[in-house]
């Protein structure tokens, strides 16, 4: 079915195409068009499903009113929540959002940056994977509005918003130790990303602070590419080979979900046989028996701050503000320790 055009609406309304254009671009008053004619045009446009050509609008106004959001994985609960919160915030500013997932693939990530650049989006919200420095650097050189989410590159002068990974993970480890646990395992990913590395660093430093030896065999890095059943078995094997473990800290929720399957597979009970804390909460953790203690990230504040930083760049009002923010986490105590 052919899309209706401005000329088609003009014919139906019995007016010139320029009159329709003025009305649909909210310039009826400037064009001295009567309220009755303007309302007739709007009704005809609505009833006939008129949709403006976004490319033409972008060329005319210099703004697409579209933002590009590049995240790790839209199926991940944390990133799905971030995406929804950013979409809601963007709508308040009159913007729509295009979603893309890198799957932590460097080539894919840089291709997505190029794709959004060609699409002429007005700004970029990016949760970068390793190796995306050049693509993001090119955006900065081109004076494109950019905000990094959840992680950043120390070598790039890009605005960023992320959770306080070190303080959040340290609080979790302190809780384990306060509860009498000394043989604490760490399960993280083998992918070289900032946030799991910071959480691992907090694990190591907290143990050292309490004069607890850091046992390398208690640290396991699950291959990022491992499928669910593979990761579950690998974690089960790790737990079996370290029978003295009395607690495990998971650096992200999807690994903890695998780990809960592993613990169940081994016939172990939480927290009697092994205590569990996860960095990054999940709805499942509230429903699981026993409920899982977790470090919760403030998704709403991350989204709001990222949008504020981005809109400050887009509006270009000249005022200089600090555009880096590390957001406090919340430690949620449940029944798994």
C-alpha positions as CSV (number, residue, x, y, z in Angstrom):
1,X,0.0,0.0,0.0
2,X,1.4,3.4,-1.0
3,X,2.2,5.8,1.8
4,X,0.2,9.0,1.7
5,X,2.2,12.1,1.0
6,X,1.9,15.8,1.8
7,X,0.6,16.4,-1.8
8,X,-2.1,13.7,-1.2
9,X,-3.3,15.4,2.0
10,X,-3.2,18.8,0.2
11,X,-5.5,17.4,-2.5
12,X,-7.9,16.0,0.1
13,X,-8.0,19.2,2.1
14,X,-8.2,21.5,-1.0
15,X,-5.2,23.5,0.0
16,X,-1.6,23.9,-1.3
17,X,1.1,21.4,-0.3
18,X,3.0,24.3,1.4
19,X,0.0,24.8,3.7
20,X,0.0,21.2,4.7
21,X,3.8,21.3,5.3
22,X,3.4,24.3,7.6
23,X,0.7,22.7,9.7
24,X,2.4,19.4,10.1
25,X,5.6,21.1,11.1
26,X,3.7,23.1,13.8
27,X,4.1,26.4,11.9
28,X,0.4,27.1,11.2
29,X,0.4,30.4,13.2
30,X,3.5,31.6,11.3
31,X,1.8,30.8,8.0
32,X,-1.3,32.6,9.2
33,X,-3.4,29.5,8.6
34,X,-6.8,29.4,10.3
35,X,-7.4,27.0,13.2
36,X,-10.2,25.3,11.3
37,X,-8.0,24.6,8.2
38,X,-5.1,23.4,10.4
39,X,-7.3,21.1,12.4
40,X,-8.8,19.7,9.1
41,X,-5.3,18.9,7.8
42,X,-4.3,17.2,11.1
43,X,-7.4,15.1,11.1
44,X,-6.8,14.0,7.4
45,X,-3.2,13.2,8.2
46,X,-4.1,11.1,11.2
47,X,-7.0,9.3,9.5
48,X,-4.9,8.5,6.5
49,X,-1.9,7.3,8.5
50,X,0.5,10.0,7.3
51,X,4.1,9.5,8.5
52,X,6.8,12.1,7.9
53,X,9.9,11.1,5.9
54,X,12.5,11.0,8.7
55,X,15.4,11.4,6.4
56,X,13.8,14.5,4.9
57,X,13.0,15.8,8.4
58,X,16.6,15.2,9.5
59,X,18.1,17.0,6.4
60,X,15.7,19.9,6.9
61,X,16.2,20.4,10.7
62,X,19.6,18.9,11.2
63,X,18.2,16.7,13.8
64,X,16.8,13.1,13.5
65,X,15.3,13.1,17.1
66,X,16.8,9.6,17.3
67,X,19.4,8.3,19.8
68,X,21.6,5.3,19.3
69,X,21.9,2.9,22.2
70,X,24.6,0.2,22.0
71,X,24.6,-2.3,24.8
72,X,26.2,-5.7,25.5
73,X,23.1,-7.9,25.3
74,X,19.5,-6.9,25.2
75,X,18.5,-10.3,26.7
76,X,20.6,-9.6,29.8
77,X,18.3,-8.4,32.6
78,X,20.5,-5.5,33.6
79,X,20.9,-4.2,30.0
80,X,17.2,-4.8,29.3
81,X,16.4,-2.6,32.3
82,X,18.9,0.0,31.3
83,X,17.4,0.1,27.8
84,X,13.8,0.5,29.0
85,X,14.8,3.2,31.5
86,X,16.8,5.1,28.8
87,X,13.9,4.8,26.4
88,X,11.5,6.3,29.0
89,X,14.0,9.1,29.7
90,X,14.6,9.9,26.0
91,X,10.8,10.2,25.5
92,X,10.7,13.0,28.0
93,X,13.1,14.9,25.8
94,X,11.2,14.1,22.6
95,X,13.6,11.4,21.4
96,X,13.3,7.8,20.2
97,X,15.9,5.2,20.7
98,X,17.5,2.6,18.3
99,X,18.8,-0.5,20.2
100,X,21.8,-2.5,19.2
101,X,23.7,-5.4,20.9
102,X,27.4,-6.0,20.6
103,X,27.4,-9.5,22.2
104,X,30.8,-8.4,23.4
105,X,32.1,-8.7,19.8
106,X,34.6,-5.9,18.9
107,X,34.0,-6.1,15.2
108,X,30.2,-6.0,15.6
109,X,30.5,-3.1,18.1
110,X,32.5,-0.9,15.7
111,X,30.2,-1.8,12.8
112,X,27.2,-0.7,14.9
113,X,28.9,2.6,15.7
114,X,29.4,3.2,11.9
115,X,25.8,2.1,11.2
116,X,24.4,4.6,13.7
117,X,26.7,7.3,12.4
118,X,25.4,6.7,8.8
119,X,21.8,6.8,10.2
120,X,22.7,10.3,11.5
121,X,21.5,9.7,15.1
122,X,21.7,12.8,17.3
123,X,23.6,11.1,20.1
124,X,25.2,7.8,21.3
125,X,24.8,5.9,24.5
126,X,27.3,3.1,24.5
127,X,28.2,0.2,26.8
128,X,31.5,-0.5,25.0
129,X,33.2,-3.8,24.6
130,X,37.0,-4.2,24.5
131,X,38.5,-2.9,21.3
132,X,35.9,-0.2,20.6
133,X,38.3,2.6,21.6
134,X,39.0,3.6,17.9
135,X,35.3,3.7,16.9
136,X,34.4,5.9,19.9
137,X,37.5,8.1,19.5
138,X,36.3,8.8,15.9
139,X,32.9,9.9,17.2
140,X,34.6,12.2,19.7
141,X,36.8,13.7,17.0
142,X,33.6,14.3,14.9
143,X,32.2,16.2,17.8
144,X,29.3,13.7,18.2
145,X,27.5,13.6,21.6
146,X,28.6,10.4,23.4
147,X,28.1,8.9,26.8
148,X,29.5,5.6,27.9
149,X,27.5,3.4,30.3
150,X,28.6,0.7,32.7
151,X,32.2,0.9,31.7
152,X,34.6,3.4,30.1
153,X,38.1,3.7,28.6
154,X,40.6,5.6,30.8
155,X,42.4,6.8,27.6
156,X,39.3,8.4,26.1
157,X,37.9,11.8,27.3
158,X,34.3,10.6,27.0
159,X,31.6,11.2,29.5
160,X,30.6,8.1,31.4
161,X,28.2,6.8,34.0
162,X,28.7,3.5,35.9
163,X,28.0,1.8,39.2
164,X,30.6,1.9,42.0
165,X,31.8,-1.7,41.4
166,X,34.6,-1.6,43.9
167,X,32.5,-0.3,46.8
168,X,29.6,-2.6,46.0
169,X,31.8,-5.7,45.7
170,X,33.8,-4.8,48.8
171,X,30.5,-4.5,50.8
172,X,29.5,-8.0,49.7
173,X,32.9,-9.5,50.7
174,X,32.9,-7.7,54.0
175,X,29.5,-9.3,54.7
176,X,30.8,-12.8,53.9
177,X,33.7,-12.2,56.3
178,X,31.5,-10.8,59.1
179,X,29.4,-14.0,58.8
180,X,32.6,-16.0,59.5
181,X,33.4,-17.2,55.9
182,X,37.1,-17.5,55.0
183,X,37.2,-19.9,52.0
184,X,35.4,-17.5,49.6
185,X,35.4,-18.3,45.9
186,X,35.0,-15.9,43.0
187,X,33.3,-16.7,39.8
188,X,33.6,-14.2,37.0
189,X,33.9,-14.0,33.2
190,X,37.1,-14.5,31.2
191,X,36.1,-11.5,28.9
192,X,38.4,-8.5,29.5
193,X,35.8,-5.9,30.7
194,X,36.2,-3.2,33.3
195,X,33.3,-4.0,35.6
196,X,34.2,-7.7,36.4
197,X,37.8,-6.7,36.7
198,X,37.0,-4.0,39.3
199,X,34.8,-6.5,41.2
200,X,37.6,-9.1,41.2
201,X,40.0,-6.4,42.4
202,X,37.6,-5.6,45.3
203,X,37.5,-9.3,46.1
204,X,41.3,-9.6,46.3
205,X,41.8,-6.4,48.2
206,X,39.1,-7.2,50.8
207,X,40.7,-10.6,51.5
208,X,44.1,-9.0,51.9
209,X,42.7,-6.4,54.2
210,X,41.5,-9.1,56.5
211,X,44.7,-11.2,56.2
212,X,42.9,-13.9,54.3
213,X,45.2,-15.6,51.8
214,X,44.1,-15.1,48.2
215,X,44.0,-18.6,46.8
216,X,44.2,-18.6,42.9
217,X,42.4,-21.9,42.8
218,X,39.4,-20.2,44.4
219,X,39.0,-17.9,41.4
220,X,37.3,-19.3,38.3
221,X,36.7,-17.4,35.0
222,X,33.9,-18.9,33.0
223,X,34.4,-18.6,29.2
224,X,32.1,-15.9,27.9
225,X,31.1,-18.1,25.0
226,X,30.0,-21.0,27.1
227,X,26.4,-22.0,26.7
228,X,24.1,-22.3,29.7
229,X,24.5,-26.1,30.2
230,X,28.3,-25.8,29.6
231,X,28.7,-23.0,32.1
232,X,26.6,-24.9,34.6
233,X,28.8,-27.9,34.3
234,X,32.0,-25.9,34.4
235,X,31.0,-24.2,37.6
236,X,29.9,-27.5,39.2
237,X,33.3,-28.9,38.3
238,X,35.0,-25.9,39.9
239,X,33.0,-26.3,43.1
240,X,33.7,-30.0,43.3
241,X,37.4,-29.5,42.9
242,X,37.4,-27.0,45.8
243,X,35.5,-28.8,48.4
244,X,36.7,-26.4,51.2
245,X,34.8,-23.5,49.7
246,X,32.2,-22.1,52.1
247,X,31.0,-19.1,50.0
248,X,31.0,-17.9,46.4
249,X,30.8,-14.3,45.1
250,X,29.4,-14.1,41.5
251,X,30.4,-11.0,39.6
252,X,27.3,-10.8,37.5
253,X,23.8,-12.2,37.6
254,X,23.8,-14.5,34.6
255,X,26.8,-16.3,36.1
256,X,25.0,-16.6,39.4
257,X,22.0,-18.1,37.6
258,X,24.3,-20.7,36.1
259,X,25.9,-21.2,39.5
260,X,22.5,-21.9,41.2
261,X,22.0,-24.7,38.7
262,X,25.4,-26.0,39.5
263,X,24.8,-26.0,43.3
264,X,21.5,-27.7,42.8
265,X,23.1,-30.3,40.5
266,X,25.6,-31.1,43.2
267,X,22.9,-31.6,45.8
268,X,24.3,-28.8,48.0
269,X,22.1,-26.5,50.1
270,X,22.4,-22.7,50.3
271,X,23.5,-21.4,52.8
272,X,24.2,-24.5,54.9
273,X,26.7,-26.0,52.5
274,X,27.7,-22.9,50.6
275,X,26.8,-19.2,50.9
276,X,26.1,-17.1,47.8
277,X,26.2,-13.4,47.0
278,X,25.8,-11.9,43.5
279,X,26.8,-8.5,42.1
280,X,23.7,-7.3,40.2
281,X,20.3,-8.2,41.4
282,X,17.7,-10.2,39.4
283,X,14.0,-10.8,39.8
284,X,14.7,-14.5,40.1
285,X,16.8,-14.0,43.2
286,X,13.8,-12.7,45.1
287,X,11.8,-15.8,44.2
288,X,14.5,-18.4,44.6
289,X,14.5,-20.5,47.8
290,X,16.4,-19.3,49.7
291,X,16.4,-15.8,48.3
292,X,19.8,-14.6,47.0
293,X,21.7,-11.8,48.6
294,X,22.7,-9.3,46.0
295,X,24.4,-6.0,45.1
296,X,21.8,-4.0,43.3
297,X,22.7,-1.4,40.7
298,X,20.6,1.8,40.5
299,X,19.4,1.4,36.9
300,X,17.1,4.5,37.0
301,X,19.8,6.8,38.2
302,X,22.2,5.5,35.6
303,X,19.7,6.1,32.8
304,X,18.7,9.6,34.1
305,X,22.3,10.7,34.5
306,X,23.4,9.3,31.1
307,X,20.5,11.2,29.4
308,X,21.3,14.4,31.2
309,X,24.9,14.2,30.1
310,X,23.9,13.4,26.5
311,X,21.3,16.2,26.3
312,X,23.8,18.7,27.7
313,X,26.0,17.9,24.8
314,X,23.2,18.0,22.2
315,X,21.7,21.3,23.4
316,X,25.2,22.9,23.6
317,X,24.3,25.6,26.0
318,X,28.0,26.2,26.6
319,X,27.9,25.7,30.4
320,X,30.7,23.3,31.5
321,X,29.7,20.5,33.9
322,X,31.4,17.5,35.3
323,X,30.2,14.6,33.0
324,X,31.5,11.5,34.8
325,X,29.6,9.9,37.6
326,X,30.1,6.7,39.7
327,X,26.8,5.7,41.2
328,X,26.4,4.0,44.6
329,X,25.0,0.5,44.7
330,X,22.5,-1.0,47.3
331,X,23.3,-4.1,49.3
332,X,20.2,-6.3,49.6
333,X,20.5,-8.9,52.3
334,X,18.4,-12.0,51.8
335,X,18.7,-15.6,52.9
336,X,21.7,-17.0,51.0
337,X,24.4,-16.1,53.5
